[in-house]
Amino acid sequence: MSEKNKGYDVEGKNVPLWEKSNLTLQEASQYFNIGIHKLRELSEEPDCKFVLFVGKKRLIKKKILEEYLKTIYSI
């Protein structure tokens, strides 16, 4: 099976969300069904463990956010 048929291209520009370890705010919003503004608000907390800044770009660490969501009742 070619790389194209697996859901992502050879250059790695089209990797499926479930295979990524870090997600943009837009991707995390789609994946977790949480609004972008709420994700931005949560990731601005000083003790936030699931945010990674690459310059000005804010990435969400998927596995850490999944664990965080398992421990809370509401956001």
Contacts in CASP RR format, 6 or more apart in sequence:
PFRMAT RR
TARGET T0000
AUTHOR 0000-0000-0000
METHOD contacts of the structure
MODEL  1
MSEKNKGYDVEGKNVPLWEKSNLTLQEASQYFNIGIHKLRELSEEPDCKF
VLFVGKKRLIKKKILEEYLKTIYSI
3 9 0 8 1.000
3 10 0 8 1.000
4 10 0 8 1.000
7 14 0 8 1.000
7 16 0 8 1.000
8 14 0 8 1.000
8 15 0 8 1.000
8 16 0 8 1.000
8 19 0 8 1.000
17 23 0 8 1.000
17 27 0 8 1.000
17 30 0 8 1.000
17 31 0 8 1.000
18 31 0 8 1.000
20 27 0 8 1.000
20 62 0 8 1.000
21 61 0 8 1.000
21 62 0 8 1.000
21 63 0 8 1.000
22 52 0 8 1.000
22 59 0 8 1.000
22 60 0 8 1.000
22 61 0 8 1.000
22 62 0 8 1.000
23 31 0 8 1.000
23 59 0 8 1.000
23 60 0 8 1.000
23 62 0 8 1.000
24 57 0 8 1.000
24 58 0 8 1.000
24 59 0 8 1.000
24 60 0 8 1.000
25 36 0 8 1.000
25 39 0 8 1.000
25 40 0 8 1.000
25 43 0 8 1.000
25 58 0 8 1.000
25 60 0 8 1.000
26 36 0 8 1.000
27 60 0 8 1.000
28 34 0 8 1.000
28 39 0 8 1.000
28 60 0 8 1.000
28 62 0 8 1.000
28 65 0 8 1.000
29 35 0 8 1.000
29 36 0 8 1.000
29 39 0 8 1.000
31 62 0 8 1.000
32 39 0 8 1.000
32 65 0 8 1.000
32 69 0 8 1.000
34 75 0 8 1.000
38 75 0 8 1.000
39 60 0 8 1.000
40 58 0 8 1.000
42 48 0 8 1.000
42 75 0 8 1.000
43 50 0 8 1.000
43 51 0 8 1.000
43 58 0 8 1.000
43 60 0 8 1.000
49 61 0 8 1.000
49 64 0 8 1.000
49 68 0 8 1.000
50 60 0 8 1.000
50 61 0 8 1.000
50 64 0 8 1.000
50 65 0 8 1.000
50 68 0 8 1.000
51 58 0 8 1.000
51 59 0 8 1.000
51 60 0 8 1.000
51 61 0 8 1.000
52 58 0 8 1.000
52 59 0 8 1.000
52 60 0 8 1.000
52 61 0 8 1.000
53 59 0 8 1.000
69 75 0 8 1.000
END
